[in-house]
């Protein structure tokens, strides 16, 4: 069984999706529809702008979704259907791409939701107040203990459980800096602050969760054609009302990626296609379970190879 997985923030690069748009009219139509939904030339920024501008949360989120959807439409043009997968999953904002690909949320609504989400997450905490750090070489329980010790009355929590040796912590900047030093003392291979603009997936994002609750209440969500393995549950869901609630919970909750991959493996997933920009998820999946065959699909050549044409 296959799973289609969709990348999150950090995978953005200038030029992503351009070759897909040139090779496949259906892929070009995705970028045109996202531009129209946002009322701006986001595709121009993606293909010819400055990386610093593209990396802004409000731009990166809809841009990465558009690139993933362009790759999905290219696959469909070569005869691959979303229902060829047993499950879909996405890392953080990638969950929205997964739901869009599975027909649960329209492309235009997904673009607008991600612009709202990016703005809300950016404005929830003043710049410089929050931070995130990657702890490498510690398992989740050890990283959680580091975060708890570092908090000291502030927020510091395990935000992304990516794979057996990579956990990201998030919270107040001073607490996260303490976590880096504590992790090093406890034998982490590496511990370093990440170049992000806000403490995502922490309690400090509560104001953004409130914004997303209002935005999601106004959007139609259908049952996905393929079950979604949700970030905060690490198991499959299909009920639209549950999905809506989990998308709100996801803003402050942990991305349980390692557990999600392990859950899919237990259901018989033996192959994972990473649809969109980059191959970060492919690396994480390999580190969770070497038996799952992975391939990244973000160029016309990769689309054709995956589709067997």
LORO-720980 format. One record per atom (N, C-alpha, C): residue in three letters; x, y, z. Coordinates in steps of 0.2 Angstrom, whole numbers, plus 5000, padded with zeros to 4 digits. Layout:
BEGIN
ALAXYZ...
//
This chain:
BEGIN
UNK500449945000UNK500050005000UNK500450065000UNK500250114996UNK500650184996UNK500350235001UNK500750275003UNK500450345006UNK500750395002UNK500350445001UNK500550514998UNK500650565004UNK501250585005UNK501450635010UNK501650705007UNK501550755011UNK501550825009UNK502050865013UNK502550895011UNK503050935015UNK502750995018UNK503151015023UNK502951075027UNK503451135026UNK503451185030UNK503851245030UNK504551225030UNK504951255027UNK505751245026UNK505951215020UNK505451185016UNK505551155010UNK505551205004UNK505451265005UNK505351315000UNK505951334997UNK505951334990UNK506551364986UNK506251404980UNK506651454978UNK506451494972UNK506451444966UNK505951444962UNK505851404956UNK505551344957UNK505251324963UNK504951264964UNK504251264960UNK504151204957UNK503551204953UNK503551234946UNK504051264944UNK504051304938UNK504051254932UNK504551204933UNK504551154927UNK503951114927UNK503551104932UNK502951064932UNK502451104928UNK502451174930UNK501951224927UNK502051224919UNK502651224917UNK502851224910UNK502651164906UNK502751104910UNK502651034907UNK501851014907UNK501551034912UNK500851014913UNK500351074914UNK499851084909UNK499351134910UNK498951134916UNK498851074919UNK498451064925UNK498851094931UNK499551084930UNK499951114936UNK499951184935UNK500051214929UNK500051284928UNK499351314931UNK498851274930UNK498151304932UNK498151304940UNK498451264943UNK498551264951UNK498751334953UNK499351354950UNK499651414952UNK499251474950UNK498851474944UNK498451524942UNK497851534947UNK497551474949UNK497051484954UNK497251504961UNK497851484963UNK498051514970UNK498151584969UNK498451614964UNK498551684963UNK497951724963UNK497451694960UNK496751724959UNK496451724966UNK496551664970UNK496151664977UNK496451714982UNK497151724981UNK497451774985UNK497451844983UNK497351854976UNK497351914973UNK497951944973UNK498451904971UNK499151934970UNK499551884966UNK500151904964UNK500551864960UNK501051814964UNK500751774968UNK501251724972UNK501651684967UNK501451664962UNK501851624957UNK502451664955UNK502351724954UNK502951764952UNK503451764957UNK503251774964UNK503751774969UNK504051704970UNK503651644969UNK503951584969UNK504451564964UNK504351594958UNK504851574952UNK505351624951UNK505251684954UNK505751744952UNK505851794957UNK505651774964UNK505751824969UNK506351814973UNK506351844979UNK506851834984UNK506751784989UNK507151744990UNK507051684995UNK506851715002UNK507151775004UNK506951795010UNK506151815011UNK505951835005UNK505151855005UNK504751795004UNK504951745000UNK504651675000UNK504651645006UNK505151655010UNK505151615017UNK504751645022UNK504551705021UNK504051735026UNK503451685027UNK503251675033UNK502751625034UNK502151625030UNK501851695029UNK501251705025UNK501351685018UNK501951685015UNK502051665008UNK502251595008UNK502651575012UNK502951505011UNK502351455012UNK501851465016UNK501351415017UNK500951405011UNK500551455008UNK500251445002UNK500651424996UNK501251444996UNK501751424990UNK501951354990UNK502051324996UNK502251254996UNK501651214995UNK501051234997UNK500451194995UNK500351194988UNK500351254985UNK500251264978UNK500751214974UNK501351214976UNK501851164973UNK501651094973UNK501451074979UNK501251004981UNK500650994976UNK500151034976UNK499551024972UNK499751024964UNK500251064962UNK500451064955UNK500750994954UNK501150964958UNK501450894957UNK500850844957UNK500350854961UNK499850804962UNK499450804955UNK499250864952UNK498950874946UNK499350844940UNK499950854941UNK500450824935UNK500350744936UNK500350714942UNK500350644943UNK499650624940UNK499150664941UNK498450644939UNK498450644931UNK498750694928UNK498850694921UNK499150634918UNK499650604922UNK499950544920UNK499550474922UNK498950484925UNK498550424926UNK498650404933UNK498950444938UNK498950424945UNK498350454949UNK497950424952UNK497450454956UNK497550454963UNK497250504967UNK497350504974UNK497150444977UNK496650404975UNK496450344978UNK496950284976UNK497450304973UNK498050254972UNK498350244979UNK498250294983UNK498550294990UNK498050264995UNK498350235000UNK497950205006UNK497750265011UNK498250305011UNK498250365016UNK498650425013UNK498450485016UNK498750545015UNK498950575021UNK499550605021UNK499750645028UNK500250705025UNK500250745030UNK500650805028UNK500950835035UNK501550865034UNK501950885040UNK501750955041UNK501350975047UNK501151035048UNK500751065043UNK500951125039UNK500551155034UNK500451095029UNK500851045028UNK500750995023UNK500050955024UNK499850965030UNK499150925031UNK498650965027UNK498651025026UNK498151065022UNK498251035014UNK498851035012UNK499051005005UNK498750935005UNK498850895010UNK498550825009UNK497750825009UNK497450875013UNK496750875013UNK496450905006UNK496850955003UNK496650974997UNK496750924991UNK497250884991UNK497450834987UNK496850784987UNK496650764993UNK496150714994UNK495350744993UNK495350804991UNK494650834989UNK494250854995UNK494550865001UNK494250885007UNK494050955007UNK494550995005UNK494551065005UNK494751094998UNK494351144995UNK494451164988UNK495151204988UNK495451204982UNK496151234981UNK496051304983UNK495551344981UNK495551414983UNK495451424991UNK495051384994UNK494951395001UNK495651375005UNK495951325002UNK496551305005UNK497051355005UNK497151384999UNK497651444999UNK497451505004UNK496851515004UNK496651575008UNK496751555016UNK496551495017UNK496651465024UNK497351475026UNK497851455022UNK498551455023UNK498851525024UNK498551565020UNK498751635021UNK498551665027UNK497951645029UNK497651665036UNK498051635041UNK498251575041UNK498651535046UNK499351565046UNK499651585041UNK500351605041UNK500351675044UNK499851715043UNK499751785046UNK499651775053UNK499251735055UNK499051725062UNK499651695066UNK499951645063UNK500551615067UNK501051665068UNK501151715063UNK501751765063UNK501551815068UNK500951835069UNK500751895073UNK500551865080UNK500551805081UNK500351775088UNK500851795093UNK501451795091UNK502051815096UNK502451865093UNK502651915096UNK503151965094UNK503751935092UNK504051965086UNK504751935084UNK505251945090UNK505651895091UNK506151895096UNK505951865103UNK505251855103UNK504951825110UNK505051755110UNK504951715104UNK504951645104UNK505451625099UNK505551555100UNK506051525096UNK505951445095UNK506251415091UNK506251345090UNK506951315089UNK507051255092UNK507751225091UNK507651155089UNK508151125085UNK508151055084UNK508651025088UNK508450965091UNK508850925096UNK508950855092UNK509650845090UNK509750785086UNK510150735091UNK509950675090UNK510250625094UNK509950605100UNK509350635102UNK508950615108UNK508250595105UNK508050545109UNK507350515107UNK506850565110UNK506250545108UNK505650595110UNK505650605118UNK505650545121UNK505550555129UNK506150595132UNK506750585129UNK507350625132UNK507250695130UNK507050715124UNK506950785122UNK506350815126UNK505850775127UNK505350805131UNK505550825138UNK505950775141UNK506250795148UNK506650855148UNK507050865142UNK507450925141UNK507050985141UNK506550985137UNK506051045137UNK505751055143UNK505551005147UNK505251015154UNK505751045158UNK506351025158UNK506851055163UNK507051125161UNK506951135154UNK507151205152UNK506651255153UNK506051235154UNK505451285154UNK505551335160UNK505651315166UNK505751355172UNK505251415172UNK504551395171UNK504051445172UNK503851475165UNK504251465160UNK504051485153UNK503851425149UNK503651435143UNK503451385138UNK504051355135UNK504151295135UNK504551255131UNK504351185130UNK504151165124UNK503851095123UNK504051065117UNK504051005117UNK504250965111UNK503650975105UNK503851005100UNK503451025095UNK503350985089UNK503950955087UNK503950905081UNK504350845083UNK504050785083UNK504350725084UNK504450695077UNK505050715074UNK505150705067UNK505350635065UNK505850605069UNK506050535068UNK506450515074UNK506750455075UNK506950435081UNK507550475084UNK507850515080UNK508450555083UNK508350635081UNK507750655080UNK507650725078UNK507050745081UNK507050795086UNK506450825089UNK506550895090UNK506050935088UNK506051005088UNK505751035094UNK506051075098UNK505651105104UNK505551175102UNK504951205105UNK504751275104UNK504451305110UNK504551375110UNK504251405116UNK504651475116UNK504651505123UNK504951565124UNK505751555122UNK506051615119UNK506651605117UNK507151585122UNK507151615128UNK507651605133UNK507551535135UNK506951505136UNK506851435138UNK507151385132UNK507051405126UNK507251365121UNK508051365121UNK508351425122UNK509051425122UNK509351385128UNK508951385134UNK509151335139UNK509151265137UNK508551245133UNK508551175131UNK509151155127UNK509351205122UNK509951185118UNK510551165123UNK510651205128UNK511251195132UNK511151125136UNK510551115139UNK510351055143UNK510450995138UNK510151005132UNK510250945127UNK510950925126UNK511350975125UNK512050965124UNK512350925130UNK512250945136UNK512450915142UNK512250845143UNK511650835140UNK511350765140UNK511550715135UNK512050745130UNK512350695125UNK512050705118UNK511650755117UNK511350765110UNK511950775105UNK511850745099UNK512350755094UNK512450825092UNK511850855091UNK511850925090UNK511250955092UNK511251025094UNK510651055096UNK510751125094UNK510351155090UNK510451225087UNK509751255086UNK509751325087UNK509151365086UNK509051355078UNK508351355076UNK508151355069UNK507951425067UNK508151435060UNK507951505058UNK507251515056UNK506851515061UNK506051525060UNK505851585064UNK505351615062UNK505151675064UNK504651675070UNK504451615072UNK503951615078UNK503951545081UNK503751535087UNK503751465090UNK503151425089UNK503151395083UNK502651355080UNK502551295084UNK501851275084UNK501651215088UNK501851215095UNK501751275098UNK501851275106UNK501251315108UNK501151315115UNK500551355118UNK500551425116UNK501151455114UNK501151525113UNK500751535106UNK500551485103UNK500251495096UNK499451495098UNK499251495104UNK498551495106UNK498151555102UNK498351615101UNK497951665098UNK497851645090UNK498351615087UNK498351585080UNK497751535080UNK497751495085UNK497251435085UNK496551465085UNK496451525089UNK495851555089UNK495651585082UNK496151615079UNK495951635072UNK495751585067UNK496151525068UNK496051465063UNK495351435065UNK495151435071UNK494451405073UNK493951445069UNK494051515069UNK493551555066UNK493551545058UNK494151545055UNK494251535048UNK493951465046UNK494151415049UNK493951345047UNK493151335048UNK492851375053UNK492151365054UNK491751395048UNK492051435044UNK491751465038UNK491851425031UNK492251375032UNK492451335026UNK492151265025UNK491951255019UNK491651185018UNK492251135018UNK492151085023UNK492651025023UNK492250965021UNK492450925016UNK492150865014UNK492550805017UNK492250745017UNK492650685019UNK493150675014UNK493850665015UNK494350655010UNK494250595007UNK494450585000UNK494350524996UNK494850474999UNK495350495003UNK495850445006UNK495950475013UNK495950425018UNK495950445025UNK496550485026UNK496550535031UNK497150575033UNK497350555039UNK498050545039UNK498350525046UNK498550595049UNK498250605054UNK498250675057UNK498850685061UNK499150745061UNK499750765065UNK499650755072UNK499150775075UNK499050775082UNK498750705085UNK498550665080UNK498250605082UNK498750545081UNK499150545075UNK499550495073UNK499150435071UNK498550445068UNK498050395066UNK497650425061UNK497250385057UNK496850405052UNK496150435054UNK495950485051UNK495350515052UNK495050535045UNK494350535045UNK493950555039UNK493350595040UNK493150605046UNK492550645048UNK492750715047UNK492350755043UNK492550825042UNK492550865048UNK492050855053UNK492050895059UNK492650875063UNK492850815064UNK493450795067UNK494050825064UNK494150825057UNK494650855054UNK494750935055UNK494150965055UNK494151035057UNK494451055064UNK494251015069UNK494451015076UNK495251005076UNK495450955073UNK496150935073UNK496550985070UNK496351025064UNK496751075061UNK496851135066UNK496351145070UNK496351195075UNK496851175081UNK496851115083UNK497251085088UNK497951085086UNK498051075079UNK498751065076UNK499151135077UNK498851185078UNK499251255078UNK499651255085UNK499351225090UNK499751225097UNK500051155098UNK499751105095UNK499951035096UNK500551015093UNK500850955095UNK501450925092UNK501250895086UNK501750895081UNK501750855075UNK502050795076UNK501650745077UNK501850675079UNK502050635072UNK502550655069UNK502750625062UNK502950555063UNK503450545068UNK503750475069UNK503150425070UNK502750445075UNK502150405076UNK501750395070UNK501650445066UNK501150435061UNK501450385056UNK502150385054UNK502450345050UNK502350275053UNK502550265059UNK502450195062UNK501750175062UNK501250215063UNK500550195062UNK500450165055UNK500650205050UNK500550185043UNK500850115042UNK501450115044UNK501850045043UNK501449995046UNK501150005052UNK500749945055UNK500049935051UNK499849975047UNK499249965043UNK499449935036UNK500049925035UNK500349895028UNK500549945023UNK500750005025UNK501050055020UNK501750025019UNK501950015013UNK502649995011UNK502950045007UNK502650095005UNK502950145000UNK502650215001UNK503050265001UNK502850335003UNK503050384997UNK502650414994UNK502850464989UNK502750534992UNK503350574992UNK503350644995UNK503150694989UNK502650724989UNK502350754984UNK502450834985UNK502850864981UNK502950934981UNK503750954982UNK503951004985UNK504651024985UNK505050994990UNK505650974988UNK506150944992UNK506050874994UNK506450844999UNK506450775001UNK506550765008UNK506350815012UNK506550815019UNK506150755023UNK505450755020UNK505050695023UNK505350625022UNK505650625015UNK505850555013UNK506450535018UNK506850585020UNK507450565025UNK507150545032UNK506650585034UNK506350565040UNK506050495040UNK505650485035UNK505350415034UNK505850365034UNK506450375031UNK506950325031UNK507250305038UNK507250365042UNK507550355048UNK507050325053UNK506350325052UNK505850295056UNK505850225054UNK505850205047UNK505750135045UNK506150135038UNK506650095038UNK507050085032UNK506650045027UNK506250005029UNK505849955025UNK505349995020UNK505150055022UNK504650095018UNK505050125012UNK504850105006UNK505250135000UNK504950204999UNK505350254998UNK505150324998UNK505450354991UNK505050404988UNK505250434982UNK504950504983UNK505350554981UNK505150624980UNK504950644973UNK504350674973UNK504050694967UNK503850764966UNK504350804963UNK504250874963UNK504450904956UNK504650864951UNK504850884945UNK504550844939UNK504450864933UNK504150824928UNK504550754927UNK505150754928UNK505550684927UNK505350634933UNK505250664939UNK505050624945UNK504350604944UNK503850644941UNK503150624940UNK503150574935UNK503550574930UNK503450524924UNK503750454927UNK504350464931UNK504550404934UNK504150364939UNK503750404943UNK503350374948UNK502750344944UNK502450384939UNK501950354935UNK502050304930UNK502750284929UNK502950234925UNK502850244918UNK502850314916UNK502750334909UNK503450354906
//
